Amino acid sequence: MSESTLITTPFTARSTAAEVMAGLDLLGRFAVVTGGASPVGIETARALAAAGADVTLAVRDTEAGRRAAEDIIDTTGAREVRIAPLDLTDRASVAAFAAAWQGPLHMLVHNAGVRETPERRTPEGWELQFAVNHLGHFALATGLHGALAETGGARVVVVGSDAHLRAPLDFDDLHFRTRPYDPVAAYGQSRTADVLFAGEAYRRWADDGITVNTLDAGATEAERRTPAQAAATSVLLAASPHVEGAGGRYFQDCAEAPRHLPGGPPRGVAPHALDPEAAARLWQVSLDLLTA
């Protein structure tokens, strides 16, 4: 990453998803938004649907998904917003979602996530935050790779967090089996995994025309941002021509972020999240866990 070639756009932290999407025509394009019933997920899906995209809300709670879909249809005039069950902690659920998908997929937004939870584990014994924020989405994206490659210009958008600055991956104890559980460190580690995944996925899939980027959506309360503002960078990466062809990058406030300066404010991307060796190792570890 060269600081002199960072991508900038006309949009800022105050821009809304609707403003980013203004004037764009996504008719005929298909999008999946995980966690589509969450506030930011709804605004992401709303902006894409308003531009004409065929949107699927991938949700654990299908009743909440139905309410979200109805709200989006009512406010955008979209003919349909689809709902599909997806539990990112359940390998069978992720596999079923990917197997059921028919045709091309132009936009995959990894919006679902959990944050600083009490110690909880999946049936496999995986730490919950790592399982949801990284492993489930990793399985989803790799399972949908064929549909993404079919478009010749698909985009994968990974909603991460500046919390990745706090914690590199501990490959010796990813699931806190030997060290004391720390919800903050566990969350930060899962978000580091997001950035590493984006870089490695782009390296592997660029020849298929697939771009993969990560973003920090920002705190909607502490920074007095609305969900529609928090969704702006997601839809920018999913559909805007301002980032056409960009991949393996980290964005904040609708612009590519520079490298983080140690001791500085929580801005930018940490060097440990850009380590190509760690990214390649994480990819293999993830495959091994999901196929064990």
For each residue, the residues with C-beta under 8 A, 3 or more apart:
1: 5 6 249 258 259 269 274
2: 5 6
3: 6 258 259
4:
5: 1 2
6: 1 2 3 255 256 257 258
7: 242 243 246 249 251 255 256
8: 255 256
9: 236 240 242 243 254 255
10: 242
11: 15 19 20 232 236 242 254 255
12: 15 253 254
13: 218 223 225 229 253 254
14: 225 229
15: 11 12 19 20 229 232 254
16: 19 20 43 47 226 228 229 231 232
17: 20 21 43 44 46 47 228 229 231 232 234 235
18: 21 22 46 47 50 228
19: 11 15 16 22 232
20: 11 15 16 17 47 232 235 236 240 254
21: 17 18 24 47 48 50 51 235 239 240
22: 18 19
23:
24: 21 51 239 240 241
25: 51 52
26: 29 31 48 51 52 53 106 239
27: 52 53
28: 52 54
29: 26 52 53 54 106 107 239
30: 53 54 56 103 104 105 106 107
31: 26 45 48 53 54 55 56 105 106 107 108 109 238
32: 55 56 58 101 105 107 108 109 144
33: 36 41 44 45 48 55 56 57 58 109 111
34: 41 58 59 86 88 109 110 111 112 137 140
35: 38 40 41 58 59 111 112 113
36: 33 41 42 44 45 55 56 57 58 59 65 68 83 111
37: 41 42 57 59 61 64 65 67 68
38: 35 41 42 111 112
39: 42 43 220 227 230
40: 35 43 44 111 159 217 220 227 230 231 234
41: 33 34 35 36 37 38 44 45 57 68 109 111 112 231
42: 36 37 38 39 45 46 68 71 72 227
43: 16 17 39 40 46 47 227 228 230 231
44: 17 33 36 40 41 47 48 109 111 231 234 235 238
45: 31 33 36 41 42 48 49 55 57 68 72 81
46: 17 18 42 43 49 50 71 72 75 76
47: 16 17 18 20 21 43 44 50 51 228 231 235
48: 21 26 31 33 44 45 51 53 55 107 235 238 239
49: 45 46 52 53 55 72 73 76 78 81
50: 18 21 46 47 75 76 77 78
51: 21 24 25 26 47 48 239
52: 25 26 27 28 29 49
53: 26 27 29 30 31 48 49 106 107 239
54: 28 29 30 31 80 82
55: 31 32 33 36 45 48 49 72 78 81 82
56: 30 31 32 33 36 81 82 83 84
57: 33 36 37 41 45 65 68 69 81 82 83 84
58: 32 33 34 35 36 84 85 86 97 112 140
59: 34 35 36 37 62 64 65 68 83 84 85 86
60: 85 86 87 88 112
61: 37 64 65
62: 59 65 66 83 85
63: 66 67
64: 37 59 61 67 68
65: 36 37 57 59 61 62 68 69 83
66: 62 63 69 70 83
67: 37 63 64 70 71
68: 36 37 41 42 45 57 59 64 65 71 72 81
69: 57 65 66 72 73 81 82 83
70: 66 67 73 74
71: 42 46 67 68 74 75
72: 42 45 46 49 55 68 69 75 76 78 81
73: 49 69 70 76 77 78 79 80 81
74: 70 71
75: 46 50 71 72
76: 46 49 50 72 73
77: 50 73
78: 49 50 55 72 73 81
79: 73
80: 54 73
81: 45 49 55 56 57 68 69 72 73 78
82: 54 55 56 57 69
83: 36 56 57 59 62 65 66 69
84: 56 57 58 59 97 100
85: 58 59 60 62 93 97
86: 34 58 59 60 93 94 97 112 140
87: 60 90 93 94 136
88: 34 60 93 94 112 131 132 135 136 137 140
89: 122 128 131 132 136
90: 87 93 94 122
91: 94 95 139 290
92: 95 96
93: 85 86 87 88 90 96 97
94: 86 87 88 90 91 97 98 136 139 140 143
95: 91 92 98 99 139 143
96: 92 93 99 100
97: 58 84 85 86 93 94 100 101 140 143
98: 94 95 101 139 140 143 144
99: 95 96 143
100: 84 96 97
101: 32 97 98 105 144 147
102:
103: 30 147 150
104: 30 147 148 150 151 154
105: 30 31 32 101 108 144 147 148 150 151 154
106: 26 29 30 31 53 151 153 154 155
107: 29 30 31 32 48 53 154 155 157 238 239
108: 31 32 105 140 141 144 148 154 155 156 157
109: 31 32 33 34 41 44 157 159 234 238
110: 34 137 140 141 156 157 158 159 194
111: 33 34 35 36 38 40 41 44 159 234
112: 34 35 38 41 58 60 86 88 132 136 137
113: 35 132 133 159
114: 117 128 129 132 133
115: 129 161 163 187
116: 129 183 184 186 187
117: 114 120 128 129 183 186 187
118: 183
119: 127 128 176 181 183
120: 117 127 128
121: 124 125 126 127 128 131 175
122: 89 90 125 126 128 131
123:
124: 121 131 289 292
125: 121 122 175 177
126: 121 122 130 131 135 175 289
127: 119 120 121 130 131 174 175 176 181 186
128: 89 114 117 119 120 121 122 131 132
129: 114 115 116 117 132 133 183 186 187 189 190
130: 126 127 133 134 135 174 175 186 189 190 193
131: 88 89 121 122 124 126 127 128 134 135 136
132: 88 89 112 113 114 128 129 135 136 137 190
133: 113 114 129 130 136 137 187 190 191 193 194
134: 130 131 137 138 190 193 194 197 286
135: 88 126 130 131 132 138 139 286 289 290
136: 87 88 89 94 112 131 132 133 139 140
137: 34 88 110 112 132 133 134 140 141 158 194 197
138: 134 135 141 142 197 286 290
139: 91 94 95 98 135 136 142 143 290
140: 34 58 86 88 94 97 98 108 110 136 137 143 144
141: 108 110 137 138 144 145 148 156 197 201 212
142: 138 139 145
143: 94 95 97 98 99 139 140
144: 32 98 101 105 108 140 141 147 148
145: 141 142 148 149 205 208 210
146: 149 150
147: 101 103 104 105 144 150 151 154
148: 104 105 108 141 144 145 151 154 156 205 208 210
149: 145 146 152 154 205 208 209 210
150: 103 104 105 146 147
151: 104 105 106 147 148 154 209
152: 149 208 209
153: 106 209
154: 104 105 106 107 108 147 148 149 151 208 209 210 211
155: 106 107 108 210 211 212 213 237 238 239
156: 108 110 141 148 198 201 210 211 212 213
157: 107 108 109 110 213 215 234 237 238
158: 110 137 194 195 197 198 212 213 214 215
159: 40 109 110 111 113 194 214 215 217 234
160: 164 191 194 195 214 215 216 250
161: 115 164 187 191 194 216 217
162: 165 216 252 266 267
163: 115 166 167 184 187 188 191
164: 160 161 167 188 191 192 194 195 269 270 273
165: 162 188 260 266 268 270
166: 163 184 185 188
167: 163 164 170 184 185 186 187 188 189 191 192
168: 189 192 270 272 273 278
169: 174 189 192 193 196 272 278 282
170: 167 173 174 179 189
171: 174 278 281 285
172: 178
173: 170 176 177 178 179
174: 127 130 169 170 171 189 285
175: 121 125 126 127 130
176: 119 127 173 179 180 181 182 186
177: 125 173
178: 172 173
179: 170 173 176 182
180: 176
181: 119 127 176 186
182: 176 179 185 186
183: 116 117 118 119 129 186 187
184: 116 163 166 167 187 188
185: 166 167 182 188 189
186: 116 117 127 129 130 167 176 181 182 183 189 190
187: 115 116 117 129 133 161 163 167 183 184 190 191
188: 163 164 165 166 167 184 185 191 192
189: 129 130 167 168 169 170 174 185 186 192 193
190: 129 130 132 133 134 186 187 193 194
191: 133 160 161 163 164 167 187 188 194 195
192: 164 167 168 169 188 189 195 196 270 272 273
193: 130 133 134 169 189 190 196 197 282
194: 110 133 134 137 158 159 160 161 164 190 191 197 198 214
195: 158 160 164 191 192 198 199 214 250 269 270 273 274
196: 169 192 193 199 200 273 275 278 279 282
197: 134 137 138 141 158 193 194 200 201 212 214 279 282 283 286
198: 156 158 194 195 201 202 212 213 214 247 248 249 250
199: 195 196 202 203 212 248 273 274 276 279
200: 196 197 203 204 276 279 280 282 283
201: 141 156 197 198 204 205 210 212
202: 198 199 205 206 210 211 212 213 247 248
203: 199 200 206 248 276 279
204: 200 201 283
205: 145 148 149 201 202 208 210 212
206: 202 203 209 210 211 247
207:
208: 145 148 149 152 154 205
209: 149 151 152 153 154 206
210: 145 148 149 154 155 156 201 202 205 206 247
211: 154 155 156 202 206 243 245 246 247
212: 141 155 156 158 197 198 199 201 202 205 247 248
213: 155 156 157 158 198 202 237 243 246 247 248 249 250 251
214: 158 159 160 194 195 197 198 249 250 251
215: 157 158 159 160 233 234 237 250 251 252
216: 160 161 162 233 250 251 252 257
217: 40 159 161 220 230 231 233 234
218: 13 223 225 229 230 252 253
219: 222 223 225
220: 39 40 217 223 225 226 227 229 230
221: 224 225
222: 219
223: 13 218 219 220
224: 221
225: 13 14 218 219 220 221 229 230
226: 16 220 229 230
227: 39 40 42 43 220 230 231
228: 16 17 18 43 47 231 232
229: 13 14 15 16 17 218 220 225 226 232
230: 39 40 43 217 218 220 225 226 227 233
231: 16 17 40 41 43 44 47 217 227 228 234 235
232: 11 15 16 17 19 20 228 229 235 236 254
233: 215 216 217 230 236 237 251 252 253 254
234: 17 40 44 109 111 157 159 215 217 231 237 238
235: 17 20 21 44 47 48 231 232 238 239 240
236: 9 11 20 232 233 239 240 242 243 251 254
237: 155 157 213 215 233 234 240 243 246 251
238: 31 44 48 107 109 155 157 234 235
239: 21 24 26 29 48 51 53 107 155 235 236
240: 9 20 21 24 235 236 237 243 244
241: 24 244
242: 7 9 10 11 236
243: 7 9 211 213 236 237 240 246 251
244: 240 241
245: 211
246: 7 211 213 237 243 249 256
247: 198 202 206 210 211 212 213
248: 198 199 202 203 212 213
249: 1 7 198 213 214 246 256
250: 160 195 198 213 214 215 216 256 257 268 269 273
251: 7 213 214 215 216 233 236 237 243 254 255 256 257
252: 162 215 216 218 233 255 257 267 268
253: 12 13 218 233
254: 9 11 12 13 15 20 232 233 236 251
255: 6 7 8 9 11 251 252
256: 6 7 8 246 249 250 251
257: 6 216 250 251 252 267 268 269
258: 1 3 6 267 268 269
259: 1 3 268 269 270 271 274
260: 165 264 266 267 268 269 270 271
261: 264 267 268
262:
263:
264: 260 261 267 268
265:
266: 162 165 260
267: 162 252 257 258 260 261 264
268: 165 250 252 257 258 259 260 261 264
269: 1 164 195 250 257 258 259 260 273 274
270: 164 165 168 192 195 259 260 273 274
271: 259 260 274 275
272: 168 169 192 275 278
273: 164 168 192 195 196 199 250 269 270
274: 1 195 199 259 269 270 271
275: 196 271 272 278 279
276: 199 200 203 279 280
277: 280 281
278: 168 169 171 196 272 275 281 282
279: 196 197 199 200 203 275 276 282 283
280: 200 276 277 283 284
281: 171 277 278 284 285
282: 169 193 196 197 200 278 279 285 286
283: 197 200 204 279 280 286 287
284: 280 281 287 288
285: 171 174 281 282 288 289
286: 134 135 138 197 282 283 289 290
287: 283 284 290 291
288: 284 285 291 292
289: 124 126 135 285 286 292
290: 91 135 138 139 286 287
291: 287 288
292: 124 288 289
